[in-house]
Each structure stands twice: as structure tokens, then as C-alpha cells.
Amino acid sequence: MVTVNFSVPDDVKAAFDRTFKGQNKSAVIAELMRRAVSEAKPKQRRGELFRSLTESRSRRPSLSDAELRTIRRSGRR
């Protein structure tokens, strides 16, 4: 087990102490850190997926407005 030191605003420390009075604060912080890690992973994955999709956008063929209008009109008949 390691020791970690954090600097937090005084009001946050006071609120934390009031909220978790009588509890093992190290265990509370460890659980909060576990949650933060598990929530960050899907967020990172979504970011990677978004970047991948947007990077490939420039390589996809594109159509002019006139070409799109022609295709739309042909589908309406």
C-alpha cells in the first residue's frame, strides 16, 4: 500500500470530513478513486472512437449539392 498526498481547498476538506465523519477516510477515498477510474475508461474509449470516426471522414467520398439533389429526386419517382 502507498501513501498519496493531495492538496484540496479547505471547504472541500471540511465538507468531506463532515460527510464521512466516523468512517475510514482512506477507504472512502480509495473507493472514490476506483469509481473515477472505472468511469474514465468508457469516456476515453468514446473519445478514441470519435477521433477515429472523424479522422476517416476526410477520406470518404463526398458529393456536391447538385449530385445529392439528383439522387434525392431519382429516389422519389
C-alpha positions in Angstrom: 0.0 0.0 0.0 1.2 3.5 -0.8 0.6 6.9 0.8 -0.7 9.7 -1.5 -0.8 13.3 -0.6 -3.4 15.7 -2.2 -3.9 19.4 -1.9 -7.6 20.3 -1.8 -9.4 23.5 -0.9 -10.2 24.0 2.7 -14.0 24.0 2.1 -13.8 20.6 0.3 -11.8 19.1 3.1 -14.2 20.4 5.7 -17.3 19.1 3.8 -15.5 15.7 3.3 -14.8 15.4 7.0 -18.4 16.3 8.0 -19.9 13.9 5.4 -17.6 10.9 6.2 -17.3 11.5 10.0 -16.5 8.3 11.8 -15.6 6.4 8.6 -12.3 5.2 7.4 -11.5 8.1 5.1 -8.7 6.3 3.4 -11.2 3.6 2.4 -13.7 6.2 1.2 -11.0 7.9 -1.0 -9.8 4.6 -2.4 -13.4 3.7 -3.4 -13.9 7.1 -5.0 -10.6 6.7 -6.9 -11.8 3.2 -8.1 -15.1 4.7 -9.3 -13.2 7.6 -11.1 -11.0 5.1 -12.9 -13.9 2.9 -14.0 -15.9 5.9 -15.2 -12.9 7.4 -17.1 -12.3 4.2 -19.2 -15.6 4.4 -21.2 -15.1 8.1 -21.6 -11.6 7.6 -23.0 -12.9 4.9 -25.3 -15.7 7.2 -26.6 -13.1 9.9 -27.3 -10.9 7.5 -29.2 -13.8 6.2 -31.2 -15.0 9.8 -32.0 -11.4 10.7 -33.2 -11.3 7.6 -35.3 -14.6 8.3 -37.0 -13.9 12.0 -37.6 -10.4 11.3 -39.0 -11.8 8.9 -41.6 -14.4 11.5 -42.6 -11.9 13.3 -44.8 -11.1 10.1 -46.7 -14.7 9.3 -47.5 -16.1 10.3 -50.9 -18.3 13.4 -50.9 -21.0 14.6 -53.3 -21.8 18.1 -54.4 -25.2 19.6 -53.6 -26.3 19.1 -57.2 -25.4 15.4 -57.1 -27.3 15.0 -53.8 -30.3 16.7 -55.3 -30.3 14.5 -58.3 -30.0 11.3 -56.2 -32.9 12.5 -54.0 -35.1 13.3 -56.9 -34.4 10.0 -58.5 -35.5 8.2 -55.3 -38.8 10.0 -55.2 -40.2 8.7 -58.5 
